[in-house]
């Protein structure tokens, strides 16, 4: 083979001698990167620092979240949802109203004082940039965890993801790494933040490669695995080393569940399109200016009023999904929560509050999967509703992220009880993602990005 035709990897392999065929060691498509020096020793050192610091920040943000939850709803042990259900209607209303005031004033001040600063990970990475603002990201992350802890229907993962990305950005600039190295460091920090708080190192690494960096190559996967694993282990200083969803049954595959997945997958993909479109519309029409001072108060009070009947809607939806995975909801409750969770989440997002969408999407998929499974079981003898809920959660996440590999692995890591559901999970997630991709193609992250011609950056 002519030397000019060989793909180049830097640093070069130690063994320069070719195999008998004469082919070069770097000809495989996953062996190279857009930055020739991306896996240098200097890069690895800063990657290790990013992983350790992200794990610490992940533990810190979860301590803030849990402390806020315990203070707001006066409990010390047990699940957040149970504490909300025990609280009086007056306490729920007052807590969410206070959260609205904190959110409105807090984000208004942060955004007015950091005009032009960037605190949006996905848009930054997808546009090939790596610079993020600590001055905007840190207070926004703190506000996000506080309002979610007080019951806002938004995800808890945005704060650790944002802080991990900012750490990568700062360390990359301080270490004078190349643009390609800095971009990868930001992606690794962001994915490691999610990995740390959910105890999902492999899923976090795939989020980095498949979603944030868009390249499943050795030069991306290896740093992603190292950073996510390190952050997850470090976060164990506060967070437990266990799956997010405990005590699930050991599900076993039934033939009807595999057939159900063929039907449910496209339906879930269609719903995911509607969900991402709702997010896009909400983000584009989110309140601005001085209306940000009062809009969260109005939105959160509306959530509290709906929550009088459905307290499961408070918070990011983790406990709601857990109840579905335990088979505690009937068809009517599944239908109500499936219809309401996206609406109250969009309401909170449109008010100007900033938070994650990972768990709201996952929990909505759990309600939809359980609902479709329950209806299926009325016509055909099938498995437990809980099994359908798990498959639906993974499929909705895959279609919503437009990252099916990451979604499948995340579902397995989050539950530790889905190996018996491997086939329907694969089928439903693949079909849901294909349906969403060919119908629309937006993800829950790309749909909320600001217009490329200008506008305030989210965060």
N, C-alpha and C positions, 0 to 999 in steps of 0.2 A: 504494500500500500504506500502511496506517495505520502511523504511526511506532511505536505500541506493539507491533506484531507483529514488528518487526525484532529479530533476535538481536543482542546487543551484544558488541562486542569491545573490549578495552582493552589497550594504547592504540588509539585510533581510527585508521583509515587516514588518510594525509596527504591524499589526494584525497577530499573529502567529496561531490563532485558525482556524482549517480547516472547510470547508463547510461540509454539511451532507454526501456527497459522500466519504469524506476522501481524496480526491485528493489535492495535494499541489498547492499553488498559483504560483509556479515557474515551473510548468510542461509545460506551453505553450512554444513553440519553440522560440518565439521572446522575451523572458523575460531575457535571459542570454547573457553574452558577453565573449570574450576571455580574458578579464581582470577582475578579480573578484571585484576589488575596483574601477571600471571605473567611476561610478557615485557618487563618494565621494564628500563631500562639497568642499574639496580642488580643485578637478577637475573642479567643476562648477565655482569657482572663476576665475580660469585661462581661462576657456572657455569664460566667460563674457569679460575678458580683451582682449582675442583674437578677439571676435566679434567687440568690440568697435574700436580697433586699425585697424582691417581689413577694417572697414567702412571708417575710416579716410584715410587709404592708397588708398582705392578705389576712393574716391573723389579726392585725390591728383594726382593719375595717370590719371584720366580723365581730370583734369585741365591741366595737362601737354600735353595730347593728343590734347585737344581743342585749347590750346594756340599755339601749333605747327602748327595745321591745319590753324588757322587764320593768323598766320605770314607767312606761306609758300605760301598761295594762296590769301592773302590780302582780307579777308572778316571778317565781325563782326557778321552777323546774317545769318540765312538760313542754308541749307544743304551743307555738304562737296562736294557732287557730283555736285551740281549746281555751286559752286565756281570753281571746277576743269574745268567744261565745259566753264565757262567764261574766264578762264585764257588762255593766248596765248600759242601756241605750244612751244615757246622758254622758257617760264616760267616753263611749265610742265617738259621739258627736264632738265633744270638747277636744279630745285628742286629735282627731282629724282636722278640726277647725284650726287648732294651734299649729298643726303641721302645714296647713295651707298658708298661714301667716309667715311661718319660718321660710317656707319655700318661696313665697312671693317676694318678700323683702330680701332674702338671702341671694337668690339668683339675680334679682334686679341689680343689686349692688355689685355683685361679682361681674356681671356682664358689662355694666356701665364703666367699671374701673379697669377692665381688661379688654377694651375694644381693639380688635385686630389680632388678639392672641388666639391660638389654636388649641382646642381641647377635644378633638374628634379623631379617634384612632383610625377608623376604617377609611374615611375620605383621604386622610393624610397618606396612608400606606398605598391605597389604590391609585393615587395621583403621583406616586413615586417619590414622595417626600418623607421626612423623618423628624421634623422639628415640631415639638409640642411644648406648650407653656405650662410650667409648674405653677405660676401665679394664678392661672385660671383653673387648672385641673385639680389642684389640691382642695380648695374650698368647695368646688363643685362636687367632688367625690364625697366630702364630708356631709354636705347637704343631702346628697342622694341617699346615703346610708341612714341618715336621721329620719327623713320623711318616709322611707320604706319601712323602717323600724316602727314608725308611728301608724302605719297602715296603708300608705299610698300603694296603688296597684301598679308597681313597677318592679323591675328586676334588681336584685342586690349585687349582680356581678359587674355592673358598669364601673363602680369605684375601683375595685382591685385591678380590673383590666386597664383602666385609664392610668392608674398610678404605676402599674408595671410598665406600660408603654412609655410614660414620662421618664421613668428611671432609665430605660434603654436609650431614650433620646438624649438625656443629660449626660449619661456615661459615654455615649458614642461621641458627643461633641467634645467632652472633656478629654477623651482619649485620642481625639483627632483620627477617628476611624474613617474609612472611605464611605461615600454615600451608600453603596450597596451594603456594607457591613452595618451601618447605622440603621438602615431600613429593616434589615433582618433582626437586629437587636430590639428594635421597637416592637416588631411582630412577636418575637419570642417573649418579651416582657408582658405584652397584652394577653397572649394565650396562657402564659404561666399564671397570671392573676386569676383567670377562671379556673385553671387546674388546681390551684392552691385552695380556693374556697369551696370547691365541690369535691375535692379528693379524686380528681380524674386526670392523672398525668398523661395517659395515652390519648385520651380525647382532647385534652388541651394542646398536645403536640400536633394532632391532626387539624385542629382549628387553626393553628399557626400556618401549617403547610397548605391545607386545602382552601381555607377561607381568606386568611389575612395576607399570605404571601403568594398564594396561587401557584405553587410549584411543589410537587411531591418528589423532590430529588434528595440525594444523600446530603448535599450541602445545606439543605433546609431542614430535613427530618432529624438529622443528628443533633444540631444545636437546639432544635425544638424539643426533642426528647430530654436532653440534658437540662435545659432551663425549666421545663414543666415539672420534671421529676424533682429537681432540687427545690423549687418553690413549694411543691406539695409537701415534701419531707420537712422543710423548715416550718411550714404552717402548722405542723403537728404539735408545736410548742403550746398551741392553744386549741386548735381544732382536732376532733377525734379522727383516728385512722379507721374509718368505717364508711360504708356507702351512705349516700344521702338519704336513700329510702330504705328503711330497715323493716325486717320481719315480713317480707313478702313471701308468698308461697313459691314452692318450686314448680313452676309451670311446666307442663308437658304438652308437646305438639299433638293436636287433634286434626284429622284430615279437614274438617270443616273450617278450621282456623286458617289453613293454607288457602282454601278456596275463598274464604272471606277476604283475605288480604288482596286477592286479585280484584275484587269489587271495591273494597274500601280505599285502596291506594289512590286511584284516580279521584275519588270523592274528596279525600283529604288534601290532595294536591290542588283541587279546585278551591277548596276552602282556604288553603294557604295563600292562593292568589288574592282572594278577597281580603284576607288579613293584611298582607303586605301592601295592598292598594290602600286600605284604610290607614295604615301607618303613614304611607306617603302623603295622603291627603291631609292627615292631621299635622304632620311635620311642616307641610307647606303653608298651612293656615294657622299655625300656632300663634298665640297672642304675642305681641311685641310692645315695646315702649312701656309707658306707665301702666298699661293694663296688666302687665306681668305682676304688679303688686297685689292685685285682688283676684286674678283669674284662678290661681291655685286654691285659694280659699273657697271659691264657688265650686270648683271641681271636686275638691276633697269633701266638702259638706254634702254634695250630691252623692258621692260614694258612700258616705256614712248613712245617708237616708236609705239607699238601696241595701246597705249592709245591715239594717235593722232586721230584714227578712233573710238576707244571705250573708252572714258574717264571713263565710268562706272566701269572699271576694277581697277581704283585707289582705294587704301584703302582696308578695310576689307570686303567690300561688303554689308554693312548695307543699304546704300541708294539704291543700286542696287536691293536688295530684296524688299525694301519698294516700289520702282516703280512697281515691279511685283505685289505686293499685292494691288496696286491701279489700276491695269489693264492698265498700260501705255505702255506695250511692245506688239508688234505683234509677230507672230511665227518666223519670220526671225531673229529678234533681240534676242529673247529667245534662239534660236538655237546657235547663235554666242556667246552669253555670257555664255551659258552652256558649250560650248566647250572650251572657252578661259580661264574662271576663274580658273578651276583646274590647267591648264597648267602654267599660270603666278604665281599662288600661289606656285606650286611645284618649279618653277624656283627661286623664292625668297628664299624658304626654302633650296633648294640645294646649293645656293650661300654661305651658312653659316650664313645667318640671322636667328634670332630666333623670333618666334611670335606664336600667337594662330591659331587654325584651326576651332574653333567653328563657327564663323560667315561665313568664306569662305565655310564651308560645308553647313550651313543653306541657304546661298544665292545660291549656286549651286543647291541645292534641289528645291529652288523656281523657278529657271529657268527651270529645268527639269520638275517639276510638271506643270508649265504653258505651256511648250512645248507639253507635252503629253496630257494635257487637251485641248489645241488648236487643236491638230490633232484629238482628240476624237470628238470634236464639229463639225469638218468637215464631219464626218460620222454620228454622232448622235446628236440630239438636247440636249445640255447640259447646265451647268451653266456658269458663267463668268470665264474667264481665271484666274482672280485674286483668285478665290476660289481654283482652282486646284493648283495654286502656293503656297498657304498657306499649303495645305495638302502635297504637294511634299516636302516643306521645312521641315516639321515635320518628314515625313517618312525618308528622307535622313539623318536627324540628328539622329533619332533612330537607323538606320542601321549603321551609321558612328561611333556613340558612343558605340554601342551594349548595349544601355540602353534605352529601349522603353518607360518605365514609365516616366523617367526624360524628354525625348524628347517631349512627348505628353504634359506634364504639362508646360514645357518651352515654347512650341508653343502657348499655351493658354495665359500664362502670358505675353509673348512678344507682342501679338497682341490684346488681350482682345476682339476679334471679331470672335472667332472660335467655340463657343458653337453650332451654327447651323451646323457646319461641324464635329461634334463629331464622328459620325459613320464612314464617310470616312477617317477621320484622324486616328481613332483607327485601322480600317481595313488595310489601306495602311502602317501605321507604323509597325504594327505587322507582316504583310507579308514581308515587306522590311527587317525587322530585322531577321526574320526566314530565309529568303533567304540568307542574308549575313552570318548569323551564320553557316548555314549548308554548304554553298559553301566554306567559308574561316574561318570566326570567328575573324579576327583581327579588331581592332578599329582604329580610327584616332590617338589614343594615343599609343596603344601598338605597332603599326606598325613602329613608329618612334623611339622606344627605341634602345639604342646601344646593341651590342652583349653582352651576359652575361659573356663572357670570358675576356672582357676588352674594351678598347676604351674610347675615351673622352666622358664624359657625356654631353648631349645636354644642351644648355642654354647659 
